[in-house]
Amino acid sequence: MERFTISLDSALALEFDELIKARGYNNRSEAVRDMLRDQLESFRRRRGESRNCVANLSYVYNHHERELAERLTQLQHDHHNLSVSTMHAHLDHEHCIESLILRGPTADVRSFADALIAQRGVRHGQLNMVSVEIESDRHAHPHGGDAAGHSHRHEHIRPKN
């Protein structure tokens, strides 16, 4: 781990201490690390350096909106390769919230999210993305492979610093 020192005027330091206390950080270093990660993530996305991501797409919609539920389901089926999981909850007699966990090429995830949020009747859509590195491995099964003796491929998904 590397150390570095920064100087802050007292008003900025006081305001920063109030922020980290309100957010529940134990110390300034933890808060600065999270802020740096957030800024680096934003910088990578702006420069197009984020090739793959994991993401949470959350949105609220009116399930009485004509054919909206069917359109949303069709969009999800059309992009099944990006979908990891979906959670659905009823908010009241008319509104539902869904949260989709997605992973894949960043441009594809963003395009899918934009198309879904743009559907008439979808409200409060928000996409939260995290850049990841994806590594594929082939491992032999510890007991000699599957029934045919084949090894198995799996992916390691590691968030970027």
C-alpha positions in Angstrom: 0.0 0.0 0.0 1.3 3.5 -0.9 0.9 6.5 1.3 0.5 10.1 0.2 -0.3 13.3 2.1 -2.6 16.1 1.1 -3.1 19.5 2.5 -6.6 21.0 3.0 -7.7 24.3 4.3 -9.5 24.0 7.6 -13.0 24.8 6.3 -12.7 22.1 3.6 -11.2 19.6 6.1 -14.1 20.3 8.5 -16.7 19.8 5.8 -15.0 16.6 4.6 -15.0 15.3 8.2 -18.7 16.0 8.4 -19.3 14.1 5.2 -17.4 11.1 6.2 -19.1 11.0 9.6 -22.5 11.2 7.9 -21.6 8.4 5.5 -20.3 6.2 8.3 -16.6 6.0 7.4 -14.2 5.1 10.1 -11.4 7.4 8.8 -10.4 9.8 6.0 -8.4 7.2 4.1 -11.4 4.9 3.5 -13.5 7.9 2.3 -10.7 9.1 0.0 -10.2 5.6 -1.5 -13.9 5.4 -2.3 -14.0 8.9 -3.8 -10.9 8.0 -6.0 -12.5 4.8 -7.1 -15.7 6.6 -8.1 -13.7 9.3 -10.0 -11.5 6.7 -11.8 -14.6 4.7 -12.8 -16.2 7.8 -14.2 -13.0 8.7 -16.1 -12.8 5.2 -17.5 -16.3 5.3 -18.8 -15.9 8.8 -20.4 -12.8 7.6 -22.2 -14.4 4.4 -23.3 -11.9 2.2 -21.4 -14.6 0.2 -19.6 -15.1 -2.7 -22.0 -17.1 -4.9 -19.6 -19.2 -4.2 -16.6 -21.6 -5.5 -14.0 -24.6 -3.3 -13.4 -27.8 -2.8 -11.5 -30.7 -1.3 -13.5 -33.6 -0.2 -11.3 -36.8 1.3 -12.4 -40.4 1.9 -11.3 -43.3 1.4 -13.7 -47.1 1.4 -13.8 -48.2 -2.2 -14.5 -51.6 -0.9 -15.8 -49.8 0.9 -18.7 -51.0 -0.8 -21.8 -48.8 -3.8 -22.8 -45.8 -2.4 -20.8 -45.2 -5.5 -18.8 -45.1 -7.5 -22.0 -42.7 -5.0 -23.6 -40.4 -5.1 -20.6 -40.4 -8.9 -20.5 -39.7 -9.1 -24.3 -36.8 -6.6 -24.0 -35.3 -8.7 -21.2 -35.7 -11.9 -23.2 -34.1 -10.2 -26.3 -31.1 -9.4 -24.1 -31.0 -12.6 -22.0 -27.2 -12.8 -22.5 -26.8 -9.7 -20.3 -29.2 -10.7 -17.5 -28.0 -12.3 -14.4 -31.0 -11.8 -12.1 -34.3 -9.9 -11.7 -36.1 -8.8 -8.6 -39.6 -7.6 -8.8 -41.7 -6.0 -6.0 -45.2 -4.4 -5.9 -45.3 -0.9 -4.4 -49.0 -0.3 -4.5 -52.0 -1.2 -6.6 -50.5 0.4 -9.7 -46.7 0.6 -9.4 -43.9 -2.0 -9.4 -40.2 -1.7 -8.9 -37.7 -4.0 -10.7 -34.0 -4.3 -10.2 -32.0 -6.2 -12.9 -28.5 -7.4 -12.3 -26.7 -7.2 -15.6 -23.2 -8.1 -16.9 -21.5 -8.0 -20.2 -20.0 -5.5 -22.7 -20.5 -2.0 -21.3 -21.9 -0.6 -24.5 -24.5 -3.4 -24.7 -25.6 -3.0 -21.1 -25.9 0.8 -21.5 -27.9 0.4 -24.8 -30.3 -2.2 -23.2 -30.8 0.1 -20.1 -31.5 3.1 -22.3 -34.1 1.2 -24.4 -35.8 -0.2 -21.3 -35.9 3.2 -19.4 -37.3 4.9 -22.6 -40.4 2.7 -22.6 -43.6 4.6 -22.1 -44.7 4.1 -18.5 -41.3 3.4 -17.0 -40.4 6.0 -14.3 -37.3 6.7 -12.3 -34.9 4.4 -14.2 -31.3 4.4 -13.1 -28.3 2.4 -14.1 -25.4 1.9 -11.8 -22.4 0.3 -13.6 -19.0 -1.0 -12.3 -16.2 -1.7 -14.7 -14.8 -5.2 -14.5 -12.1 -7.4 -15.9 -13.3 -10.8 -17.1 -10.9 -13.7 -17.2 -11.9 -17.1 -18.5 -10.4 -20.3 -17.1 -10.7 -23.9 -18.0 -10.4 -26.3 -15.1 -10.6 -30.0 -14.9 -13.3 -31.2 -12.6 -11.7 -32.3 -9.3 -13.1 -35.8 -9.8 -11.9 -36.3 -13.3 -14.4 -34.1 -15.2 -18.1 -34.5 -16.0 -19.6 -37.8 -17.1 -17.8 -37.6 -20.4 -14.5 -36.6 -18.7 -14.5 -32.9 -20.0 -13.1 -29.9 -18.2 -15.3 -26.9 -17.4 -14.9 -23.3 -18.3 -15.8 -20.5 -15.9 -15.3 -16.8 -15.6 -13.7 -14.7 -12.9 -15.2 -11.3 -12.8 -13.0 -8.8 -10.9 -14.0 -5.2 -10.3 -11.4 -2.7 -11.4 -9.7 -0.8 -8.7 
